[in-house]
Amino acid sequence: MSGVPDVSVVVAVYNTMPYLTECLNSLVGQSIGRERLEIVAVDDGSTDDSGAELDRFAERYPGTVKVLHQENSGGPAAPSNRALDIATGRYVYFIGSDDYLGEEALERMVGYADEHGSDVVVGKMAGTNGRYVHQALYKQNDPDVSLAGSALPFTLANTKLFRRELVEQHKLRFPEHLPVGSDQPFTIEACVRARKISVLADYTCYYAVKRGDASNITYRADHLARLRCTAEIMEFTAGLIEPGPERDAVLRRHFTWELAKLVQDDFPALDPELRREICAGIARLADAYFTDGIRDAMDVKRRVRICLARAGAVEELCEAITSEKRDGAPPFVLDGDRAFARYPGFRDPRFGLADRCFELVGEAVPGRLAQGTELLASAWEQEGESLAYTASVRVPVLGDVDGAALRLVRGAMPKSADKPGARRLPGDQVLDAPVGEMRTEPAGDGAATVLHARVPLERRDVKLGVRVYLDVAGSTYEIPVRGKGRPMPLSRRWGNYADPYRAAAVVNDKGRVVVSTARMFPPKKSLVSRVRSAVARAVKRK
């Protein structure tokens, strides 16, 4: 190789065979060409065949692949730092030794950085083998993004293209004492110092592999190690960024991901002392950094868990996690134009938590409505040409139900009688006026409200879909009514018939929807029609 390579790719390696081979093949096969590429791989004391595989590639590609061997350091930070010390490219890129790149990844990212003068380029990532990769940042190419105005804080891995001049100017290196998340301080500071950060989203540059043995370092760390590392990363961030929207944008990620993951479904089964330690650690961080802006930007489930941990309400936190896993989302309480999730600790004077901790906002409302709404009973009532549909519907709301205009209305039939999600209606949509008789009462378990309704159907109504509507916080939500094994409220025209049919859609034992129909208004045949029918039957018998 002559001259300065365009990009140095850093690979920290520890026991990643056979994944390492695919990783290295994806690098030497890059469309950018090996004359523009430098690969610096550091074997961190591997005990499998990783070291030998690295040496094989170095022998085969002597002008491109550089290999260093060292004793095991316990994490990727030390080998990454050693590689940085000898890297010579204009840019430096980091890849996990069990992951691989798309063929054009480096050529595209280097070209994008040169075109836009970017100090950092984030190429689109995708997960394989069930590996989760946050995708919100990759909706479109963007030559200039920031920490405060994008999903970048939820993509803090070092798997990015960095201008090496930036790295060396600010002496950016990885903290070698952090067993988890050692790439975050490097990435955060690089993004803070960068003149421009760009996103390349129209090509999948990076494929993150979840190993079959789940031995990626992210999946191995215990609760206290993760808590300790997260605390140090948050403190580092707070020392780097002044209080305000940009700091909140970064730290919200840690409350939403790293800290919230410590109080997931496995939390109630942990040792009681460990549970207390976790809550105490979360409380220290929340006291320092959990601003109103961060709190209000989080979804209600994770927000409540952080608030309960901060208050030291360990038993209530366990109950919130256990009951939600067992029964689904809790009901919510309506209070004027506001709605609150009734988790343990809500308005409990022992803890003094603000109502805002439990408040449902925005898109949190439809999912919770749909999850807990159930058709308890339904029937068609018909006497002559008088037809009505009666239903009892359980809705997971409490409190000022009448003030929130909980109602069942008659309107156009939805595309599916059993669609899975509620939706917020556009502000300019006008609903049909409620008709019929309606009353509400608390459910027997005190965890919901039951709406009883009788909706008449007139002969001119050729389509009918019975749904529940609820007004919350200035918005109206449409809730599909679900009920396994019970007739669904449908009516429509069938074929070319002038009169509508009523339909009963029932989920059978095999999970299939069986629809039976009956003419709503049986036609009255004229004398001529009856004579024609009699003649037709006589002819058929001959």
C-alpha positions in Angstrom: 0.0 0.0 0.0 1.3 3.4 -0.9 0.2 6.7 0.6 -2.4 7.3 3.3 -5.4 4.9 3.2 -8.8 6.5 3.1 -10.1 4.4 6.1 -8.7 2.3 8.9 -11.0 -0.4 10.1 -10.5 -1.4 13.8 -11.4 -4.9 14.8 -11.1 -5.9 18.5 -11.1 -9.7 18.6 -11.7 -12.2 21.4 -13.0 -15.7 20.7 -15.3 -15.0 17.8 -14.8 -17.9 15.5 -16.4 -18.9 13.2 -18.1 -15.4 12.9 -14.6 -13.7 12.6 -14.1 -15.3 9.1 -17.2 -13.7 7.7 -16.3 -10.4 9.3 -12.8 -10.3 7.7 -14.1 -11.5 4.3 -16.6 -8.7 4.3 -13.7 -6.2 4.9 -11.2 -7.4 2.4 -14.0 -7.6 -0.2 -15.1 -4.0 0.2 -15.8 -2.1 -3.1 -13.6 0.7 -1.9 -10.6 -1.4 -2.8 -7.8 -2.7 -0.7 -5.4 0.0 -1.8 -7.6 2.5 0.0 -8.2 0.3 3.0 -6.3 -0.5 6.2 -7.5 -3.2 8.6 -6.1 -3.2 12.1 -7.1 -6.2 14.1 -6.0 -6.8 17.7 -6.3 -10.3 19.2 -7.2 -9.8 22.9 -5.8 -13.1 24.1 -8.3 -15.4 22.3 -8.3 -19.0 23.4 -10.0 -20.3 20.3 -8.7 -20.2 16.7 -9.3 -16.4 16.3 -5.6 -15.5 16.6 -4.6 -18.1 13.9 -7.4 -16.8 11.6 -6.2 -13.3 11.9 -2.6 -14.4 11.1 -3.9 -16.2 8.0 -5.6 -13.1 6.7 -2.5 -11.0 7.5 -0.4 -13.4 5.5 -2.8 -13.5 2.6 -3.3 -9.6 2.5 0.0 -8.3 3.7 -0.5 -4.7 2.5 -4.0 -4.4 4.0 -4.3 -6.5 7.2 -2.3 -5.6 10.3 -2.5 -8.0 13.3 -1.5 -7.4 16.9 -1.6 -10.0 19.7 -1.9 -9.2 23.4 -2.9 -10.7 26.7 -6.6 -10.6 27.5 -7.7 -7.3 28.8 -11.3 -8.2 29.7 -13.1 -6.0 27.1 -12.9 -4.3 23.7 -11.7 -1.0 24.9 -7.9 -1.8 25.3 -7.5 -3.6 21.9 -9.5 -0.7 20.2 -7.2 1.8 21.8 -4.1 -0.1 20.7 -5.4 -0.2 17.2 -6.1 3.5 17.2 -2.4 4.1 18.2 -1.2 2.7 14.9 -4.1 3.5 12.5 -3.1 5.8 9.6 -6.3 6.3 7.6 -8.1 9.6 7.0 -11.1 8.0 8.7 -11.4 5.3 11.2 -14.2 2.8 11.4 -15.0 0.2 14.2 -16.6 -3.2 13.7 -17.5 -5.9 16.1 -15.5 -9.1 15.2 -18.7 -11.1 15.0 -20.5 -8.7 12.7 -20.0 -7.9 9.0 -20.4 -5.1 6.4 -22.3 -4.6 3.2 -20.0 -4.7 0.2 -20.2 -1.0 -0.6 -20.4 0.2 3.0 -17.0 1.9 3.3 -17.0 3.4 -0.2 -20.4 5.0 0.4 -19.6 6.3 3.9 -16.2 7.8 2.9 -17.7 9.4 -0.1 -20.6 10.8 1.9 -18.2 12.2 4.5 -16.0 13.8 1.8 -19.1 15.3 0.0 -20.6 16.9 3.1 -17.5 17.6 5.2 -18.7 15.2 7.9 -16.6 14.4 11.0 -19.0 11.5 11.9 -21.0 9.3 9.5 -23.6 6.9 10.8 -24.3 4.2 8.2 -27.5 2.2 8.4 -27.3 -0.8 10.6 -29.5 -4.0 10.7 -29.7 -6.9 13.1 -29.4 -10.6 12.2 -30.3 -13.7 14.0 -32.7 -11.8 16.3 -30.3 -9.0 17.2 -32.2 -5.8 17.9 -31.0 -2.6 16.2 -32.8 0.7 16.8 -34.1 1.9 13.4 -35.5 5.4 14.0 -32.4 7.2 12.8 -32.4 5.5 9.4 -35.6 6.8 7.9 -33.7 8.9 5.3 -30.3 10.3 4.4 -29.5 13.4 6.4 -26.2 15.2 6.0 -26.5 17.2 9.2 -28.1 15.8 12.4 -27.6 16.6 16.1 -27.9 14.8 19.4 -30.8 17.0 20.4 -32.9 16.8 17.2 -32.7 13.2 16.1 -32.7 9.6 17.3 -28.9 9.6 17.4 -28.8 9.2 21.2 -30.3 5.8 20.8 -27.5 4.8 18.4 -24.4 5.3 20.5 -22.3 2.3 19.5 -18.9 3.1 18.0 -19.8 1.4 14.7 -19.5 4.6 12.8 -17.1 6.4 10.5 -15.0 9.0 12.4 -12.6 11.5 10.9 -9.3 10.5 12.5 -8.1 14.1 12.8 -11.1 14.7 15.1 -10.2 11.6 17.2 -6.5 12.6 17.6 -7.2 16.3 18.1 -9.4 15.6 21.1 -7.4 12.5 22.2 -10.5 10.4 22.1 -10.0 6.9 23.5 -12.1 4.2 25.2 -12.2 3.9 29.0 -10.6 0.5 29.6 -12.1 -0.1 33.1 -15.8 -0.2 31.8 -16.8 -3.8 31.1 -20.0 -2.7 29.4 -20.7 0.4 27.2 -17.1 1.5 26.9 -17.8 2.8 23.4 -20.5 5.3 24.6 -18.1 7.9 26.1 -16.0 7.8 22.9 -19.1 8.2 20.6 -20.8 10.8 22.7 -17.7 13.0 22.9 -17.0 12.6 19.2 -20.6 13.7 18.4 -20.3 16.7 20.8 -17.0 17.8 19.2 -17.9 17.1 15.6 -18.6 20.0 13.2 -21.1 17.8 11.3 -22.7 14.4 11.8 -24.3 12.7 8.9 -26.6 9.7 8.4 -26.4 7.4 5.4 -29.7 5.5 5.4 -30.2 4.4 1.8 -27.8 1.4 2.1 -27.4 -1.2 4.8 -23.8 -0.7 5.8 -23.5 -2.8 9.0 -25.0 -6.2 10.0 -25.0 -6.8 13.7 -25.1 -10.5 14.5 -26.5 -12.0 17.7 -24.4 -15.1 18.3 -26.1 -18.4 18.7 -24.5 -18.8 22.1 -25.6 -15.3 23.2 -22.0 -14.6 24.2 -21.9 -11.0 22.9 -20.5 -9.0 25.8 -23.8 -6.9 25.9 -25.7 -10.0 26.8 -23.4 -11.2 29.6 -23.1 -8.4 32.1 -24.9 -8.6 35.5 -27.3 -6.0 36.9 -24.9 -4.2 39.2 -22.1 -4.1 36.5 -24.6 -2.5 34.1 -25.8 -0.1 36.7 -22.3 1.0 37.6 -21.3 1.4 34.0 -24.4 3.4 33.1 -23.9 5.7 36.1 -20.3 6.5 34.9 -21.4 7.1 31.4 -24.2 9.4 32.5 -21.8 11.3 34.8 -19.3 11.6 31.9 -22.1 13.0 29.7 -23.2 15.5 32.3 -19.6 16.8 32.6 -19.4 17.2 28.8 -22.8 18.8 28.0 -24.3 21.7 29.8 -27.8 21.2 31.3 -30.5 21.7 28.7 -32.2 20.0 25.8 -29.1 18.4 24.4 -28.1 16.8 27.7 -31.6 15.7 28.3 -31.8 14.1 24.8 -28.7 11.9 25.6 -29.6 11.0 29.2 -33.2 10.2 28.2 -31.7 7.3 26.3 -30.1 5.9 29.5 -33.3 6.2 31.6 -35.3 4.6 28.7 -32.9 1.8 27.9 -30.1 1.0 30.3 -31.9 1.9 33.6 -35.3 0.7 32.5 -33.8 -2.7 31.5 -32.7 -3.2 35.1 -36.4 -3.2 36.2 -37.8 -5.5 33.6 -39.7 -8.8 34.1 -36.8 -10.5 35.9 -36.6 -7.9 38.6 -39.2 -9.4 41.0 -37.3 -12.7 41.1 -34.0 -11.1 42.1 -32.6 -11.3 45.6 -34.3 -8.6 47.8 -31.0 -6.9 48.7 -30.1 -6.7 45.0 -33.5 -5.2 44.2 -32.8 -2.5 46.9 -29.3 -1.8 45.5 -30.7 -1.4 42.0 -33.4 1.0 43.1 -31.0 3.0 45.2 -28.7 3.3 42.2 -31.5 4.4 39.9 -32.6 6.9 42.6 -29.2 8.5 42.8 -29.2 9.0 39.0 -32.8 10.2 38.9 -32.1 12.8 41.7 -29.3 14.2 39.6 -30.6 14.0 36.0 -34.3 13.0 35.8 -35.6 16.3 34.6 -39.3 17.0 33.9 -38.4 17.1 30.2 -36.9 13.6 30.4 -39.8 12.3 32.5 -42.5 13.7 30.1 -40.8 12.3 27.0 -40.8 8.7 28.3 -43.6 6.2 27.8 -45.7 5.7 30.9 -44.6 2.1 31.7 -40.9 2.9 31.9 -41.5 6.3 33.4 -43.6 4.7 36.3 -40.9 2.1 36.9 -38.2 4.8 37.2 -40.4 6.9 39.5 -41.2 3.9 41.8 -37.5 2.9 42.0 -36.6 6.5 42.8 -39.2 6.6 45.6 -37.8 3.4 47.1 -41.2 1.7 46.5 -39.6 -1.7 45.8 -42.6 -3.8 46.6 -44.9 -1.6 44.5 -42.4 -1.8 41.7 -42.4 -5.6 41.9 -46.2 -5.6 41.8 -46.4 -3.2 38.9 -44.1 -5.5 36.9 -45.8 -8.8 37.9 -49.3 -7.6 37.4 -48.6 -6.1 34.0 -46.9 -9.3 32.8 -49.8 -11.4 34.1 -52.8 -9.2 33.2 -51.6 -6.7 30.7 -51.6 -2.9 31.0 -53.5 -1.6 34.1 -56.8 0.4 33.7 -56.5 4.1 33.6 -58.3 6.7 35.6 -60.1 9.6 33.9 -59.9 12.9 35.8 -61.3 15.8 33.8 -59.4 15.9 30.5 -56.5 13.8 31.8 -55.9 10.1 32.0 -53.6 8.2 34.4 -52.4 4.6 34.4 -53.5 3.0 37.7 -50.2 1.4 38.6 -49.3 0.6 42.3 -48.2 3.8 43.9 -50.7 6.1 42.0 -51.8 8.8 44.5 -50.3 6.8 47.3 -49.5 9.3 50.1 -46.6 7.2 51.3 -44.5 8.0 48.2 -45.9 11.4 47.1 -45.3 10.8 43.4 -46.5 13.5 41.1 -49.6 12.6 39.0 -47.5 13.3 35.9 -45.5 10.2 36.6 -48.6 8.1 35.8 -50.2 10.3 33.1 -51.0 8.8 29.7 -50.1 11.1 26.8 -50.2 10.8 23.0 -50.0 7.4 21.5 -49.9 5.6 24.9 -53.7 5.8 25.0 -54.8 3.8 21.9 -52.7 0.7 22.7 -54.0 0.5 26.3 -57.6 1.0 25.3 -57.4 -1.8 22.6 -55.6 -4.2 25.0 -58.2 -4.2 27.7 -61.5 -3.6 25.8 -63.7 -6.7 25.6 -67.1 -7.6 24.4 -68.8 -9.4 27.4 -72.2 -10.1 25.7 -74.1 -9.2 22.6 -77.3 -10.1 20.8 -79.6 -9.1 18.0 -83.2 -8.1 18.9 -85.8 -8.2 16.1 -89.5 -7.9 16.3 -91.1 -7.5 12.8 -89.1 -4.8 11.1 -87.8 -3.4 14.4 -84.1 -4.4 14.8 -81.6 -3.5 17.5 -78.2 -4.6 18.6 -77.5 -5.0 22.4 -74.0 -5.2 23.8 -72.1 -5.1 27.1 -68.5 -3.9 26.7 -65.8 -3.9 29.3 -63.5 -0.8 28.9 -60.3 -0.4 31.0 -61.2 3.0 32.3 -62.3 4.3 35.7 -63.3 7.7 37.1 -65.2 10.3 35.3 -66.4 8.0 32.5 -69.6 9.9 31.7 -67.7 13.2 31.5 -65.3 11.5 29.0 -68.3 10.6 26.8 -67.8 6.9 26.7 -70.3 5.8 24.1 -71.2 3.2 21.6 -72.2 4.6 18.2 -73.7 3.4 14.9 -71.6 4.0 11.8 -69.9 2.6 8.8 -68.6 -0.9 9.3 -64.8 -1.1 9.7 -62.6 -3.2 7.4 -62.2 -5.8 10.1 -64.6 -6.6 12.9 -61.7 -7.7 15.1 -58.8 -5.4 14.1 -56.1 -5.3 16.8 -55.6 -1.6 17.6 -57.5 1.5 18.7 -56.8 4.7 16.9 -56.9 8.4 17.6 -59.3 10.2 15.3 -58.3 13.2 13.2 -59.4 16.4 14.9 -61.7 17.4 12.0 -63.5 14.0 11.9 -67.2 14.3 13.0 -68.8 11.2 14.5 -72.3 10.0 14.1 -74.5 11.1 17.0 -75.0 8.4 19.6 -78.4 6.7 19.3 -80.2 4.3 21.5 -79.9 3.6 25.2 -76.7 3.5 27.2 -75.6 3.2 30.8 -72.4 2.5 32.6 -71.5 0.7 35.8 -68.2 -0.3 37.5 -67.0 -3.8 36.7 -67.2 -6.4 39.4 -63.4 -6.4 40.0 -63.3 -2.6 40.2 -60.7 -2.5 37.5 -62.8 -1.3 34.5 -66.2 0.1 33.5 -68.9 -1.8 31.7 -70.9 0.0 29.1 -74.4 -1.4 28.4 -75.9 -0.2 25.1 -78.9 -0.9 22.9 -78.5 0.5 19.4 -81.5 0.5 17.0 -81.0 -0.2 13.3 -83.3 1.5 10.8 -84.1 -0.1 7.4 -82.1 2.6 5.6 -78.9 1.7 7.5 -77.1 -0.6 5.0 -73.9 -0.7 6.9 -73.3 -0.9 10.6 -70.1 -1.2 12.7 -70.5 -0.9 16.4 -67.5 0.5 18.2 -66.7 2.3 21.4 -65.5 5.9 21.5 -63.8 7.7 24.3 -62.8 11.3 24.7 -59.5 11.8 26.6 -57.3 14.9 26.8 -59.0 16.7 23.9 -58.8 13.7 21.6 -61.3 11.1 20.6 -60.3 7.4 20.4 -62.0 4.7 18.5 -61.8 1.3 20.1 -62.5 -2.0 18.3 -64.7 -4.3 20.3 -63.3 -7.8 20.6 -64.9 -10.9 22.1 -63.7 -14.4 21.4 -66.7 -16.7 20.9 -69.3 -14.0 21.0 -71.3 -12.5 18.1 -69.6 -9.4 16.7 -71.6 -6.3 15.9 -71.8 -6.3 12.1 -74.3 -5.5 9.4 -74.0 -4.9 5.7 -75.4 -5.4 2.3 -74.6 -8.8 0.7 -74.3 -8.9 -3.1 -77.1 -7.2 -5.0 -79.7 -7.6 -2.3 -81.7 -4.5 -1.6 -82.0 -5.2 2.1 -79.0 -5.6 4.5 -78.1 -8.8 6.3 -77.0 -9.1 9.9 -73.9 -11.1 10.6 -72.6 -12.9 13.6 -68.9 -13.5 13.5 -67.7 -16.0 16.1 -64.2 -17.3 16.7 -64.3 -21.1 16.9 -62.1 -23.5 18.8 -59.6 -23.5 16.0 -59.2 -19.7 16.1 -61.1 -19.2 12.8 -63.8 -16.6 12.3 -67.1 -18.2 11.3 -69.7 -15.8 9.9 -73.4 -16.7 9.8 -75.9 -14.3 8.2 -79.6 -13.7 8.2 -81.8 -11.4 6.2 -82.7 -8.5 8.5 -86.0 -7.6 6.8 -87.4 -10.7 5.1 -89.1 -9.5 1.9 -92.9 -9.6 1.6 -93.6 -11.5 -1.7 -96.4 -10.2 -4.0 -99.1 -12.6 -5.3 -97.4 -12.7 -8.7 -94.1 -13.7 -7.0 -95.7 -16.4 -5.0 -97.4 -17.9 -8.1 -94.1 -17.8 -10.0 -92.4 -19.6 -7.1 -95.1 -22.3 -7.0 -94.8 -22.9 -10.8 -91.0 -23.1 -10.5 -91.2 -25.7 -7.7 -93.8 -27.7 -9.7 -91.6 -27.7 -12.8 -88.6 -28.8 -10.8 -90.5 -31.8 -9.3 -91.4 -33.1 -12.8 
